[in-house]
Amino acid sequence: MDTFRALVVDKEGDGTKVGIQEWTADKLMEGEVTIRVEYSSINYKDGLATRINGGVARTYPLILGIDMAGEVVDSSDPRHKPGEKVIAHGYDIGVAHHGGLAEMARVPGQWVVPLPAGMTTRQAMALGTAGFTAGMSVQALQNMGLQKEDGPVLVTGASGGVGSTSIAILAAWGYEVAASTGSADAHDFLRSLGASEIVDRAETTAESNRPLERARWAAGVETVGGASFAYLLRTLKPGGSIAISGNAGGIAVSTTVLPFILRGVNVLGIDSAGFALDKRIATWSRLAGDLQPPKLEESITREISLEEAPEALEAILKGRIQGRTLVRL
């Protein structure tokens, strides 16, 4: 492709502008692998990258999109051959390196994961960065010994990509799952994924001066941060663990040492962007196998074109998107 379309954010005055531009391949950044992108997805981090104060974009102009799946069209990396289907996400993609909301992308070879056997590029982006983060979260809890008989697992930010995929994975494994959401319209959707209980977000974000409350949850998948994280710390059962990956609810946490020294709770940080390549490949293999949510493609709540992506990025920042939104390139 001599030219291709890309969704680009650039500075404009004191803010930014976002729009589709026609680029040539020579404007792409350095990398050993050039990919014809077939699918990308809409993530909260992509929305933040459109904001001058979002704390994500580190260079301008920048092609948006922190994940992609497609076909290698050119490669100087012996690990990846033209015609191979691949996934790329994390690292600096969509942050300081041009991303996946474009018909073409070029990335370093060490950022590229071969598409697992039995998985399509569409299914890969039905998971995307959000689904990969969910898979990492469930793995982390299982590695800490979480058993089905330990009790319910609370998933916060449940209607979002990480939350909804986590519910589907946990429920498929037989865990009892509670979903925390502030959206009444999402209740049926969350129950269809396997949530057995809905907890109102007002409860999980309410202020409390009590360092500990009734031990209720065996574990938590925490995608919100802030007051929601503090709530989980106060209400986790002894020896329980929280896999935390988000900060949409804020980065400040009001807590004490008591959950740690009286209940022995564990906090498991989930950093999907910097996850090592060998572990990344292994996790994608599991997402194509025993960690794959049931009815994966049915979890796609919306599939859009590149032209519709700017509106979707605005919507995700306002909490108006549930589940996974695919972008078809």
C-alpha positions in Angstrom: 0.0 0.0 0.0 1.6 3.3 -1.1 -0.8 5.2 1.0 -3.0 4.3 3.9 -5.6 5.8 6.3 -4.7 6.5 9.9 -6.5 8.0 12.9 -4.0 10.7 14.2 -3.9 12.9 17.2 -1.9 16.1 17.0 -1.5 19.3 19.0 -3.7 22.2 18.2 -3.3 25.4 20.3 -3.6 24.4 24.0 -5.4 21.2 23.1 -5.4 18.4 20.5 -7.2 17.6 17.3 -8.1 14.0 16.2 -8.9 13.0 12.6 -8.3 10.5 9.8 -5.3 11.3 7.6 -3.8 9.7 4.6 -0.2 8.8 5.2 2.6 7.1 3.3 4.7 4.3 4.7 7.9 6.4 4.9 6.2 8.4 7.7 6.0 5.3 10.0 8.5 4.9 12.7 11.4 2.5 12.7 10.8 -1.2 13.2 11.6 -4.6 11.6 8.0 -5.7 11.0 5.4 -4.0 8.8 1.8 -5.1 9.3 -1.3 -4.7 7.3 -3.7 -4.1 10.2 -7.0 -6.0 10.0 -8.5 -5.2 13.4 -7.8 -2.9 16.3 -10.1 -2.0 19.3 -11.2 0.9 21.5 -9.5 1.1 24.9 -9.8 3.6 27.7 -6.1 4.4 27.2 -6.8 5.3 23.6 -9.3 7.8 24.8 -6.8 9.3 27.2 -4.3 9.6 24.3 -6.6 12.1 22.6 -6.4 14.5 25.6 -3.5 16.9 26.0 -3.6 16.2 29.8 -4.4 12.5 29.4 -0.9 11.4 30.4 -0.7 8.9 27.5 0.6 10.4 24.3 4.3 11.2 24.4 4.8 12.4 20.8 2.9 14.3 18.2 1.5 13.7 15.6 0.7 10.1 16.8 -1.3 7.4 15.2 -3.7 6.2 17.9 -4.4 2.6 19.0 -2.6 0.6 21.6 -3.3 -2.8 19.9 -3.6 -4.4 16.5 -3.8 -7.7 14.7 -3.1 -8.3 11.1 -0.7 -9.8 8.5 3.0 -9.3 8.1 3.8 -7.7 4.7 7.5 -7.0 5.2 10.0 -8.1 7.8 13.7 -8.0 8.4 13.2 -10.0 11.7 13.8 -13.8 11.0 11.1 -14.6 13.6 8.3 -13.1 11.5 7.7 -13.9 7.8 5.5 -12.1 5.3 2.0 -13.7 5.3 2.2 -14.5 9.0 -0.8 -13.4 11.2 0.4 -11.5 14.2 -0.7 -9.5 17.3 1.0 -6.4 18.6 0.1 -4.4 21.7 1.6 -2.8 24.7 5.2 -1.4 25.0 5.1 2.1 23.4 2.4 1.4 20.8 -0.1 4.2 20.6 1.9 6.1 23.3 5.3 7.0 21.8 5.2 4.8 18.7 2.5 4.9 16.0 -0.4 2.5 16.8 -2.9 0.2 15.4 -5.8 2.5 14.4 -4.4 2.6 10.9 -4.4 0.4 7.8 -0.6 -0.1 8.1 1.8 -0.3 11.1 5.5 -0.8 11.6 6.8 -2.0 14.9 10.0 -3.6 16.4 10.1 -7.4 16.0 10.4 -8.0 19.7 6.9 -6.5 20.2 5.2 -8.9 17.9 3.4 -12.1 19.0 2.4 -14.8 16.5 -1.3 -15.3 16.3 -2.0 -18.5 18.3 -3.3 -21.5 16.4 -7.0 -21.7 16.1 -7.5 -17.9 16.7 -8.5 -15.3 14.1 -7.3 -11.7 14.0 -10.9 -10.7 14.8 -11.0 -12.9 17.8 -7.7 -11.6 19.0 -9.0 -8.1 19.0 -12.3 -9.2 20.6 -9.9 -9.7 23.4 -7.3 -7.0 22.6 -5.3 -5.2 25.3 -8.4 -5.3 27.6 -8.9 -9.1 27.2 -5.1 -9.7 27.6 -5.1 -7.6 30.8 -8.1 -9.7 32.1 -6.2 -12.9 31.3 -3.2 -11.6 33.2 -5.4 -10.7 36.1 -7.1 -14.1 36.3 -3.7 -15.9 36.0 -2.2 -13.8 38.8 -5.1 -14.7 41.1 -4.8 -18.4 40.2 -1.1 -18.2 40.8 -1.9 -17.0 44.3 -4.0 -20.1 44.9 -7.5 -18.8 44.3 -10.0 -21.7 44.5 -13.7 -21.8 43.6 -14.6 -22.7 47.1 -12.9 -19.6 48.6 -15.9 -17.4 47.9 -17.0 -14.7 45.5 -14.6 -12.6 43.4 -15.5 -9.0 42.9 -14.8 -7.3 39.5 -15.0 -3.5 39.5 -15.6 -1.4 36.4 -17.4 -4.5 35.3 -19.0 -3.2 32.1 -15.7 -2.1 30.7 -13.4 -4.3 28.5 -11.2 -5.6 31.3 -14.0 -6.1 33.7 -16.4 -7.8 31.3 -13.8 -10.2 30.0 -12.6 -11.0 33.5 -16.2 -11.9 34.5 -16.6 -14.2 31.5 -13.3 -16.0 32.2 -13.8 -16.4 35.9 -17.4 -17.6 35.4 -16.3 -20.2 32.8 -13.8 -21.5 35.4 -16.6 -22.0 37.9 -15.8 -19.0 40.2 -18.7 -17.1 41.8 -18.4 -13.6 40.4 -19.9 -10.3 41.6 -19.9 -7.3 39.2 -19.6 -3.7 40.4 -21.0 -1.2 38.0 -22.7 2.2 38.1 -24.7 1.5 34.9 -28.2 0.1 35.4 -28.3 -0.7 31.7 -25.4 -3.1 32.1 -27.0 -5.5 34.5 -28.5 -7.9 32.0 -25.2 -7.8 30.0 -23.1 -8.7 33.0 -25.4 -11.5 34.1 -25.2 -12.9 30.6 -21.4 -13.1 31.0 -21.8 -15.1 34.3 -22.1 -12.5 37.1 -24.3 -13.9 39.9 -24.5 -10.6 41.8 -24.5 -6.9 40.9 -23.0 -4.5 43.4 -23.8 -0.8 42.9 -20.8 1.4 42.2 -22.1 3.8 44.9 -21.3 1.1 47.5 -17.8 0.4 46.3 -16.8 4.1 46.0 -18.5 5.4 49.2 -16.1 7.0 51.7 -15.5 5.2 54.9 -13.4 5.9 58.0 -13.3 2.2 59.0 -9.9 0.6 58.3 -11.6 -2.8 58.0 -15.1 -3.9 57.2 -16.9 -7.3 56.9 -14.6 -9.7 55.1 -16.7 -10.5 52.0 -14.6 -11.1 48.9 -12.1 -13.9 48.3 -10.4 -11.9 45.6 -10.8 -8.9 43.3 -10.2 -7.8 39.8 -9.8 -4.1 40.2 -10.0 -1.9 37.1 -11.0 1.4 38.6 -8.5 2.5 41.3 -9.1 5.2 43.9 -12.0 4.7 46.3 -12.9 1.4 44.7 -9.5 0.0 45.5 -9.7 1.2 49.1 -13.1 -0.5 49.4 -11.7 -3.9 48.2 -8.8 -3.6 50.6 -11.2 -3.1 53.5 -13.5 -5.9 52.5 -11.2 -8.7 51.3 -11.1 -12.0 53.1 -7.9 -13.0 55.0 -5.2 -14.1 52.5 -7.2 -12.7 49.6 -5.6 -11.0 46.6 -6.5 -8.0 44.3 -5.3 -7.9 40.7 -5.2 -4.2 39.9 -4.8 -2.7 36.5 -6.7 0.6 36.3 -6.9 4.1 37.6 -10.0 5.7 36.0 -11.3 6.3 39.5 -8.1 8.2 40.5 -4.6 7.3 41.6 -4.9 8.4 45.3 -5.9 5.6 47.7 -7.0 6.2 51.4 -6.1 3.1 53.4 -4.2 1.8 56.4 -1.7 -1.0 57.0 -4.4 -3.1 58.7 -5.6 -5.0 55.7 -2.1 -6.2 55.1 -1.0 -7.0 58.7 -4.3 -8.2 60.1 -5.7 -10.0 57.1 -2.6 -10.7 55.0 -4.1 -9.3 51.8 -2.0 -9.3 48.6 -2.0 -6.6 45.9 -1.0 -7.8 42.5 0.0 -5.1 40.0 -1.0 -5.9 36.4 1.2 -4.2 33.8 0.2 -5.5 30.4 2.2 -2.9 28.5 5.6 -4.0 29.8 4.9 -7.7 30.1 7.9 -9.7 28.9 7.6 -11.2 25.4 7.9 -14.9 26.4 5.2 -14.5 29.0 3.1 -12.5 26.6 3.2 -15.3 24.1 2.3 -17.8 26.8 -0.6 -15.8 27.9 -2.0 -15.4 24.4 -1.7 -19.2 24.0 -3.9 -19.6 27.1 -6.3 -17.0 25.8 -6.7 -19.1 22.7 -7.2 -22.1 25.0 -8.3 -22.6 28.6 -8.6 -18.9 29.3 -10.7 -18.0 26.3 -14.1 -16.6 27.3 -17.1 -18.6 26.1 -18.8 -17.2 23.0 -15.8 -14.9 22.5 -17.1 -13.1 19.4 -20.5 -12.7 20.9 -18.8 -10.5 23.6 -18.2 -7.9 20.9 -20.9 -5.3 21.6 -20.0 -3.2 18.6 -17.9 -3.4 15.4 -17.1 0.0 13.8 -15.1 1.5 11.0 -12.2 3.8 11.3 -14.5 6.8 10.6 -16.5 5.9 13.6 -13.6 5.6 16.0 -13.3 9.2 17.1 -16.9 9.1 18.4 -16.2 5.8 20.2 -13.1 7.3 21.9 -15.2 10.2 23.2 -17.8 7.7 24.4 -15.3 5.5 26.3 -14.0 8.5 28.3 -17.6 9.2 29.3 -18.3 5.7 30.4 -20.8 5.1 27.6 -19.2 1.9 26.2 -19.8 -1.6 27.6 -17.9 -4.7 26.6 -15.6 -4.7 23.6 -15.7 -2.4 20.5 -13.7 -3.6 17.5 -12.4 -1.3 14.8 -12.4 -3.0 11.4 -9.5 -1.7 9.2 
